[in-house]
Every structure is written in C-alpha cells, then in structure tokens.
Amino acid sequence: MQVENLGKLERRLHISVSVDEIEKEVDTRLKRLSRTVKMAGFRPGKVPMKIVSQQYGYQVHNEVLNEKIGGAFNKAVEDNQLRVAGSPNITASQQGEGEPRTAVSFDATFEVYPEVKLNPLDGAEITRATTDVDEAAVDKTIEILRLQRGHFHSKAGHGDDHGHAAPSDTPTSAQAGDRVTVDFVGSIDGEPFDGGSGNDFPLVLGEGRMLPEFEAAATGLSTGESKTFDLKFPDDYHGVSVAGKTAQFTLIVKDVEWMHVPAIDADFARSLGVADGDLDRMRVEVRSNLEREVRKRLQTRTKDSVMNALLASSEMDVPKALIDAENGRLMENAAEEMRRRGMSADSMPLTPDIFAPQAERRVRLGLVLAELVKHQGLQPTPEQVKAHVEDLAQSYEKPAEVVRWYFADRSRLGDAEALVLEENVVNFVLGKAKVSDVDVAFDDLMGNA
C-alpha cells in the first residue's frame, strides 16, 4: 500500500476493504447475536434473523466497517514503518461510475512524527541559580509563618475572649495591614455596571487585591465613615467592558480590624509541629524545610534554563495534530481550575489562541526530551525513583505513609518517574554545556520582594 507525501509531515494512505469480507463478518455477528437477543413476543434465541438484522444490522455493519478500516490502517502503518502523530482523518474515496462495488475505499490523512535534530550542546550556555540560606532567611521565614497564623480583631471593640486588644497607640482608622469590611457602589456616567458593587466585602489593605485607588480611598477611614471617589480602570483591565473608563465609587466602611500575630514562644513552636515547643529545635526544622524548598526552586530555575537551551539547540517540524491535542488539554485544565474556584466560563472565555504558544513549546520539549532520553539512556532507575519519593516525603509529618501512598498507585509513581527523568536530562546537559552560576537573592527566589 503506497504512502502519499502531502507535505513535510502530512501523509495519505488509500485503504480498501473487501465488501464480501465485511458482509461475512456482519452475518457471523448477527447469527451470534440472535442466539442471545431478547425481544418481546419471542423466546430467547428464537428471534427470526430477518428481524435481528432489521434491528441491529446497521449498528453491527458500522462496527465491522470501523474495525476493518482500523485494522487495514494499522497494518499499512506497520508495513511502512510509520510513526503516526495524532489520529488519522478518514474519509470515503470517490467510486468511479460503473465500477463493480467489490470493495469500499477510504483515504486516511495523518501526520507522522518528525525527525528531531539535536545540535551539539558544548556551545549551549546554561545559568545555574544559587542562593544561600542564612539566619536572616530563617528569620524571614519564621515571620511569614507568624503572619500566616495571625487573626483579625475589630478595632472598635475591646479585644476578644483571649484578651487580644489592639495596642494603645494603634490608630482606629484603617491602615496598611488592616482588614476592612466595606459596602461599595460604582457607576460609569451615572449607570451601574457588572461587578461594580458589593456588600460586606473584606479587604486587607496592602495585599493588592483591589486597584491601588480603591485601597487608597479606604485607607484612613474609620468604622461608619464613607467616601466618594473616582477610579480609572487600566486600559488592559480584564473586565473588557470597563477597561480604560473612569468610574465613580462610594464606599462605606462597616468594620476595621487589626491583625494579632502570635509571639515566638513554645505555643508557636508547637503550632509548627514541634511537640515539646523547643524553639531551637523549631529553628532547625524551619531551616531544614526551607533548604528543601529553596533547593526545589533553584532546580526549577536551572531546569528552565536547560530546557531553553535544548529548544535552541534542536531543529524539527512540529505535527499540528500534537499541538492541537496539547492545546485541548491545557484548555480543559484551565476550565477545570475555573470550575474549582467557582468561576463561570463566561467570565473569562477560553480560546485556543490563548494556549497556542505554550502548547507548541510543550510539544517541542516533549519531542526533544524523548529523542535525548532514547539516545543517551537517561531513563530513571528504580533506585532513583525511590530516593526521589523518599526526599519528597521528608516535608510531611509521616514520611513513611507518603512513600507508601506513592508506591500504591502506578499513576502517582509515574509522576515521580517523570520528575526523575527531567533531573537526569538536566544533569546530562549540565555536564555538556557551558554553565555559569548566578546568585539569586533569597527574597526574589521565594517571591517575598
């Protein structure tokens, strides 16, 4: 069966299936079906073949036809040693007039995997990120952990049941770090707009959750006070209907709360999992977890540099079918994430062009990595996977249970194997390329800046 080249990667096969072969298989399956089919007015196995054929003939014929076409296509692919990328597009061929119908013919159009050319890596330049975890970094991390365990208390009251009253010099008006609860109403040219109003809306000043003008208007107000102000939406604002327009807002502050953060004491240490509340042991554990997190983030930055170098050192044509499939997966993942957050798809329509660059990059990387792994023998070993899982488990309270959880499910273990494979690729490339170490500030690495 001849393969027709339609382009760099596109191919076409002409498939022909004997009509007699199809009809014989259909007849065999209908006879088999007649022995078990149940139909009102007939005993099981006694339904006449004519009725069975009328009821199920179309369905069985389609099943047989699809199987025969699929079998013929797979055999042709195997005989011609083709690596098909994606699913083929199968269409009926034109039958010449007057020709006896001894066979049904189809054209299968598809793409094949490309030849991936990997250029030598000795000229590639890789930046390897480094960061020191010093005592200041540990102090910053502990402070973040304190803030994460903070609780808000109203400035209007006299503290809570635990005696958490605001310090005497704390202003009663809303300041940076305070949480305000507001009602607000907005309009553009005197007309309300979608999303322009809210009741009992909580907002921590300084977090950047709202536009700066909105936070600035709430700053300095006390409980019960109100303010009217103008706010110009940025030209690239995600709410297309209001982008670039100026709205008039009125907000009313219903409550102002200050944050009480716990002291660094034995209770705080126990909240971090240090059973005896020992502060020195707490610092050791915080440092250990921080070093593990820093190492992971550094590896991610270095991996990105390696992947960019691999892409720059490779040449290939990319099958459109693979890009379209990856694009579809990215869109579905994004839609699922929106549903998980309670967002409507109408609030931010997803279109293929949004993910097209990311989809193509992922497909290119997948092809490059597969080629590199195959020729350099970089497949992960069981020992590497076990060590990787055990390292991941160390950040949990019961590491042994986490290890068992991974090894109890093949798909979870497959995720770990994929990460180890990436590590093997990174280490291989680092051993070939020109590597320069680049110091990254701790705050920049951790996103604290």
N, C-alpha and C positions, 0 to 999 in steps of 0.2 A: 504494500500500500504506500503510495508516494506521498511525501510530505511537501506541501507548497509553502515557500517562503513569501510572506506578505510584508515583511519589514525586518528590522534588526532582531526583534524578539517574537513577532507575531507569526504564527504558523496556521496552516489549514490542512485538515485531513478529510478525505472523501470516504464515507462509511456506507457500506451496502450490506443489507441483511436479507436473507432469503425469505420470501413470503411463505413458502412451504414449511420452512423451519419454524417460523412464527406460529403458523396455523396448527402445526402438530403439537407444539408445546401448549398452546391455548387449549386445544382439545384434551390433552392429557390432564391439565389442571382442572378443567371443568368437570371431567369424569371423576377425578379425585374429590372435588368439592361436592358433587352430587351424592356421594356416599354419606356425608355428614350434615348437609344443609337441612335446616328446618323451615317449613313453610306451611301456613295454615291450610288445612284440608288434605294434607299428605302425611303419611307416616315417614319418620326419618329414613333417609336412603331410598325413598320411593318417588321422589320428585322427578318428573319427566325431564330428560336432558334439554328438550326444547325450551322449557320454562326456566331451567337453570341458566341456559345460555342467554335468554332474554334478560334475565335479572342481573347476571354477573358477567356476561360476555365482554361488555365494554371495559369494565374495570380490569378484568384479567388480561385482556388484549393489551391495554396500556402498560400493565405491569411487565408483561413478557417483552413488549417492544422496548421499553426503557432498559430492561436487563440486557437484552441482546445488543442494543446500541452501546450501552456502557461496557459490555464485555468486548465488543469489537474495538471500541476506542482504546481500552486498556491494553489489548493485545497489540494494536498498532503502535501505541506509545512504547511498549516494551520492546517490540521488534526493531523500532527505530531509535531506541535508547534515548528517549526524550525525557527531560525533567520539566514537567508541566507546572507552571506557576498559576495558581488560582484554578477556578472552574472553567471548563470549556463552554462556549456558546454554540449550541447545536441547533441547526435549522434544516428544514426539509429541502432537498435538492429538487430542481426542476426536472420533471419527467418529460421526455420527448413524446410528441403526439404519435400515436400509432404503435409505440413500442409496447411489447407484451410486459405486463406487470408481474415479473417473476421475483422482483426484489424491491425493497424500499430503501431509498438512498438519503443520506444526510451529510451535511458539511459541518465539521467541528472546527471552530476557530478558537485559538487559545494562544497564550504566551508561554515561553519557556524561560527557565532561569538563565541569567546572563553569565558570561564568563567574567569573573572578578580578577582584575589585575592589581596585584599588590606590589607597589614600588618598594625598593629597599628603605628600611627605617633608620639607617645610620645617619641620614640627614635631617630626620624629624627632630623638632625641638619641643621638649616637654617641660612644663613648670610643675614642680613638686611642692605643694604647700606645707609649711611647717608652722607650729605655734607652741610656745612654752606654757605649761600650766603651772603658774607660780601661786604664792599665797594670796596675792591680790585677786587672782582669778577665782580662787576658792571662796574668798570673802564676798565677791560679787555674786557668786552662785548662791551662797547662803542667804544673801539679802534678797535675791529673786525668790527663793523658796519661802522667805518670810512674807514677802508681798503676796505670793500666791495663797498663803494661809490667812490673809487679812480679812477682816469683817467690817462692814459699814454700820455706823450708828448715827442716828439723827442728831444734828447739832441743836435742834430745837428742844430736845429733851434733856434729861439729867443723867444720861448714861443708861446702861442696861442692867439686867439682873446680875451681871458679873462685875459691876462697878466700873464699866468701861466708859467713863465720861471723858469728853474732849479736854485737852489741856487748857488751862485758864487763858492762855494767850492765843488760842485758836480763834480766828475771826468767824463770826456767824454767817458771813456771806460765802458764796461758792468760790472756791479757789482750785488751782490745778491739783489733781489727785482726788478731789471730792466727787461724790456721785450725786447728781441732781436728778430729780424726777419732775418732768415738765409736761404740760399740755401745750401744743402749738398748732397754729393755723396759718397756712400760707396761701397767697393768691398771686396771679400774674395778670396785670391790667384789670384788677378787680374781680377776676374769675378764679375759683378754686381749681386745683389741678391734682391729678392722681398722685398719691403718696405725699401730698403737701400738708397733711395734718396728722396729729396723733395725740392720744391721751395716755397719761401715766407712763410716759416714755422715759426709761432710765438711761443716763448718760454719764460716763466717767470722764471728767474734763482732763484733756491732755492725751487721751488714748488715740485721738484722730479718727474716731468712728464717724463723726459728722464733719462737714466742711468747717474750716477754721472760723469763718464769720459767724456760724451758728454757735460754736463753743465760746467765742469771744463775747457774744451777746449774753450768754448765760453766766459768764464769769462776773463775779462781784454782786450778783443778786442774792437776796435772802429769801427764805420761805415766805410765800404770799406775794412777792413782788413780780412785776411783769415788765415787758419791754417790747417795743415795735421797732423793727429794723429792716433794711434792705439787704438782699443777698443775691449776688450774681453767680449763676451756675457756670462752671467752666465750659468752654466750647466743646471739649471732648467728654463731657459728663455722660455716664452710662444711661441716664434717663434721656433718651433722644428728644422727647417732646419738650423738655425744658432746657436743653443744652444751649448755653450762650445767652439765656434770658435772665432778667432781673425779677426776683420775686419779693413781695412784702410779707414778712412774717411777724406774728405776735406770739410771744411765748409767756407762759405763766409758770413760775417755779412753785411746785407743790411741796417739795422737801429737799433739804440739803443734808448730806451725810458725810461724815469724815471716816477715814479708814483707820481702824485699830489693827496694828500688826503685832504679832506675839514677840515676846522677849526671847533672846537666845539663851534658853535655860534647859533644864532637864526635860520639861514637858515638850518643848520644841524638838529636842533630840528624839524623844520617844515618838513624836508625830512623823519623824523621818524613818522610823523602823529600828532605832537603836533602843533595844528593850530596857537596858539599865539606865538610859538617859545620860551616859557619859559623853561629855562634849568633845573630848579629844578623839574618842572613837567615831563620833559623828563626823568630825573633820576628815578623818581618814577615809570613811566611806563616801563622803561627798567628793573628795579628791579622786577616789578610785572610779566612781561613776562618771565624773567629769572627764577624766582622762580617756575613758572608754568612748564617751560621746564626742570628744574632740578628735580622737583617732578616726572615728567613723566619718566625721565631717571632712577631715583632711583627705581621707581616702576618696571621698566623693569628688572633691575638687580636683585631685590628681587624676582620678578616673575620667572626669570630663575633659581634661587636657589631653589624656591619652586617646580618647575616642575622637576628639577633633583632629588629632594628628593622623589617626588611622583613616579617617574620611579624606583628609587632604592627600594622603599617600595612595589612595585607591582610585581606580577607574572602572566604570561599569555603566551599562544601560539598565535602568530600573523598570521592572514589569509594572505596568499601570494597575494590573489586577491586584497585586500585593499592596500597592499604595491605597487603593480603594478599600480593600479589606481592613487594613490597619486604620484608615480614616473612620470607617464604620465602628470599629471597636472603641476608638477614642471618643467618638460622639456618644456612643451608648454609655461609656463610663462617666462622661460628663453629665449626661441626662440622669443617670442613676444617682450621682452625687447631688444634683439639684433636688431630686425627689427626696433624698435622705435628709436634706436641710429644709424640707418643707417648701421649696420654691417651685413656682409654676414654670413650665417650659415657655409660656407666653411672655414671661418677664424678661427673658434673655434668650431669644430664638437661636438655636444651634444650626449652623450651616457648614457644609463640608469644607468650604474655603478657610474656615477658622483653624482647622486642624491639619490642613494640607501640608504645610512645611514640616510640622512635627512628624506627621505620618511618613513622609518621604525620608526624613532623617532616620527614623527608627528602622525603616525597611533597609536603607543603605547600610546602617550599622549591623543589622542582623545578617546581611549577606557577607559583609566583610568579616565579622566575627566567625561565622560558620566556616569561611574559607581558611582563616588563620588557624582555628582550632583543629580543622581536619589535617592540615599540612604540618602543623607543629606539635601535634599530640598534646593539646592543652586541656583535655577532658579532666574533670575533677576526680580525684580518687576517693574511695570511701573514707580513708583516714582524714583527708582534708575536710570533707563534709562534716564528719563527726566533730572535728576540732572547731569548725565554724559554728555549729549549732551549740556546742558547749560554751563558746565565748559569748554568743548571743544570750544564752540562758543566765549568765552571771549577773545581768542587770535586774533579774527578777528575784523575788523573795525566796522562791523554792525552785532553784535551777534544775534539779533532777526531774521535777514534774514537767518543766518546759521541754527538756530533752526528750522525754517520753512522748510528749504531745507532738513534736516534730516527726519522730520516727514512727508514730502510729498512723500517719496518713501520707500516702505516696505523693499527693499534690503539694503538701506542705514541704516535704523533703525535696521535691523538685524545685521549689522556690529557693531553698538553701543551696542546692547544686548550681542553680543559675548564678547566684552571687559568687560562689567559689570559682566558677568558670570565668567570670568577669575579673576576679582577682588574679587568676592565672594569666589572663590576657594582659592585664595591666603590668604585672611583674615581668612578663616576656618583653613587652615593648620598652619598659624602663631599662631593661638590660641591653637594648639595641640602640635606643635613641640618645640624643644629647639632652641630658637632664640638668636643669638648674633649680636649686632650692630657692623658694620665695617665702619670706616670713610674712605671715598674715596676723594682724592684730587680733587679740582674743575677742574683743567686742565685735569686730567685723565678722569673724567666723561664726560667732554664736548669735548674731543678729541683735546685739544689745545696743548698737550705736544709735 
